[in-house]
Amino acid sequence: MKLTKQWLKKHDACSEGYDWYLQQKETDLIKILKMLLKQKHFDWGNWLITKKFDRVQRIKYAVYSAKQVLHIFEKKYPDDKRPRNASNAAIRCIKNNTNKNRFDARDAGADAGSAAWYDAGSGAGYAAWSAGYAARSATGSATGSALLVSLSARSARSAGSALSAARYAGAVRSAIEFKILKHGISLLQRATNNKTNTRG
């Protein structure tokens, strides 16, 4: 996959990211994402990768992001399964994209959002919001579709913020963001390899 100036302009890339792209010579998407990962431009990487993902990839990425921090919520509220249920509802939509599963994901996402209000702004709250966003990404509604574009970036940022709010070191926050983006790159690589193998 090739990344171009025209594509970045069409999708309203931020001026800093666009300038960064112009100052280097690489156009291969995977290689660019790996450069962003190495240089710790996690926000740019998340923005770019979610624009390139299809719906199922976005949901998988969002669920993975949320799962990195669900333990923070569950440690504080061991009996509250709403965020975990939201994450599982999103997975059910990937496996079987029925109206019922999408409605269930929408409701589970709203429930996880309610759980987030227990500790709005804290690590537990961010973890619950991440799971809620993951579930709502699977709804297929107009609102869900709009959220898909920024969903994984929000989930990754929430993951990092959750760790930070839980008084983890900045290095740990960076490590979780690195892990999430690295996973996203592997999702994209697998899809690219599958398309190449199918054509061959």
C-alpha positions in Angstrom: 0.0 0.0 0.0 1.3 3.4 -1.0 0.7 6.6 1.0 0.6 9.8 -1.0 0.4 13.6 -0.4 -2.9 13.6 -2.2 -4.4 11.0 0.2 -3.1 12.9 3.3 -4.7 16.1 2.0 -8.0 14.4 1.1 -8.2 13.0 4.6 -7.2 16.3 6.4 -4.0 15.1 7.9 -2.7 17.5 10.6 -0.1 20.0 9.3 2.7 18.6 11.6 2.1 15.1 10.3 1.9 16.2 6.7 5.2 18.1 7.1 6.8 15.1 8.6 5.7 13.0 5.6 7.2 15.5 3.2 10.5 15.6 5.0 11.1 11.8 4.5 11.2 9.7 1.3 9.2 6.6 2.2 5.7 6.0 0.6 5.1 2.4 1.7 2.3 2.5 4.3 3.6 -0.3 6.5 7.2 1.1 6.5 5.8 4.6 7.4 3.8 3.1 10.3 6.9 1.3 11.6 8.8 4.6 11.4 6.0 6.4 13.3 6.1 3.6 15.9 9.9 3.8 16.3 9.7 7.6 16.6 6.8 7.4 19.1 4.4 9.3 17.0 1.6 7.2 18.4 -1.3 9.6 17.7 -0.3 10.0 14.1 0.1 6.3 13.7 -3.3 5.6 15.2 -4.9 8.3 13.0 -3.3 6.8 9.9 -4.0 3.2 10.6 -7.7 3.7 11.5 -8.2 5.6 8.2 -6.7 2.6 6.3 -8.6 -0.1 8.3 -11.8 -1.7 7.2 -14.7 -2.0 9.7 -13.7 -5.4 11.1 -10.1 -4.3 11.5 -11.2 -1.1 13.4 -13.3 -3.1 15.7 -10.6 -5.7 16.4 -8.1 -2.8 17.0 -10.5 -1.1 19.4 -11.2 -4.3 21.3 -7.5 -5.0 21.6 -6.9 -1.4 22.9 -9.6 -1.7 25.5 -8.4 -5.1 26.7 -5.0 -3.6 27.5 -6.6 -1.6 30.3 -9.8 -3.4 31.4 -7.9 -4.9 34.3 -7.6 -1.4 35.8 -11.4 -1.1 36.0 -12.0 -4.7 37.1 -9.4 -4.5 39.9 -11.4 -1.6 41.3 -14.8 -2.9 40.5 -14.5 -6.7 40.4 -18.2 -7.3 40.3 -19.0 -4.9 37.5 -18.9 -6.7 34.2 -20.3 -3.9 32.0 -17.0 -2.9 30.3 -16.0 -6.6 29.7 -19.5 -7.3 28.3 -19.1 -4.3 25.9 -15.8 -5.7 24.6 -17.4 -9.1 24.2 -20.4 -7.7 22.4 -18.1 -6.0 19.8 -16.4 -9.4 19.2 -19.8 -11.1 18.6 -20.4 -8.5 15.9 -17.2 -9.4 14.2 -18.1 -13.1 14.3 -21.8 -12.6 13.3 -22.8 -9.1 12.2 -26.6 -9.4 12.8 -29.0 -6.7 13.7 -29.4 -8.3 17.2 -25.7 -8.4 17.8 -25.3 -4.7 16.7 -28.2 -3.7 19.0 -26.7 -5.6 21.9 -23.3 -4.0 21.2 -24.9 -0.5 21.2 -26.6 -1.2 24.6 -23.4 -2.8 26.0 -21.5 0.3 24.9 -23.9 2.6 26.7 -23.7 0.4 29.8 -19.9 0.6 29.8 -20.2 4.4 29.4 -22.4 4.5 32.5 -19.8 2.4 34.3 -17.2 5.0 33.3 -19.0 7.7 35.3 -18.0 5.9 38.5 -14.5 7.3 38.0 -14.7 9.8 35.2 -11.2 11.0 34.5 -9.5 8.2 36.4 -7.8 5.0 35.1 -10.9 2.9 35.8 -13.1 5.4 34.0 -10.8 5.6 30.9 -10.8 1.8 30.8 -14.6 1.6 30.8 -14.8 4.3 28.1 -12.4 2.3 25.9 -14.6 -0.8 26.1 -17.7 1.3 25.5 -16.2 2.8 22.3 -15.2 -0.6 21.1 -18.7 -1.9 21.5 -20.3 1.1 19.8 -17.9 0.8 16.9 -19.7 -2.4 16.0 -23.2 -1.0 15.8 -23.1 0.0 12.2 -25.3 3.1 13.0 -24.4 6.5 11.7 -23.0 7.5 15.1 -21.0 4.3 15.2 -19.6 4.9 11.8 -18.5 8.4 12.7 -16.8 7.0 15.8 -15.0 4.4 13.9 -12.6 6.9 12.3 -11.2 8.1 15.6 -12.1 5.0 17.8 -8.8 3.3 18.0 -6.9 6.5 18.5 -9.2 7.3 21.4 -8.9 3.8 22.8 -5.1 3.9 22.6 -5.0 7.4 24.2 -7.5 6.2 26.8 -5.2 3.2 27.5 -2.2 5.5 28.0 -4.2 8.0 30.0 -5.6 5.2 32.2 -2.1 4.0 33.0 -1.0 7.5 33.6 -4.0 8.3 35.9 -3.2 5.1 37.8 0.2 6.6 38.6 2.2 4.4 36.3 5.5 5.7 34.9 5.5 7.6 31.6 7.6 4.8 30.2 4.7 2.3 30.9 2.2 4.6 29.1 4.5 4.7 26.1 4.9 1.0 26.2 1.2 0.3 26.1 0.7 2.8 23.2 3.6 1.1 21.4 2.1 -2.3 22.0 -1.3 -1.2 20.6 0.0 0.4 17.5 2.3 -2.5 16.9 -0.7 -4.8 17.0 -2.5 -2.6 14.6 0.4 -2.7 12.1 0.3 -6.6 12.3 -3.5 -6.5 11.6 -2.9 -4.4 8.5 0.1 -6.5 7.4 -1.9 -9.7 7.6 -4.7 -8.2 5.6 -2.3 -7.0 2.9 -0.6 -10.4 2.8 -3.9 -12.2 2.5 -4.9 -10.0 -0.5 -1.6 -10.6 -2.1 -1.9 -14.4 -1.6 -5.5 -14.4 -2.9 -4.5 -12.6 -6.1 -1.5 -15.0 -6.6 
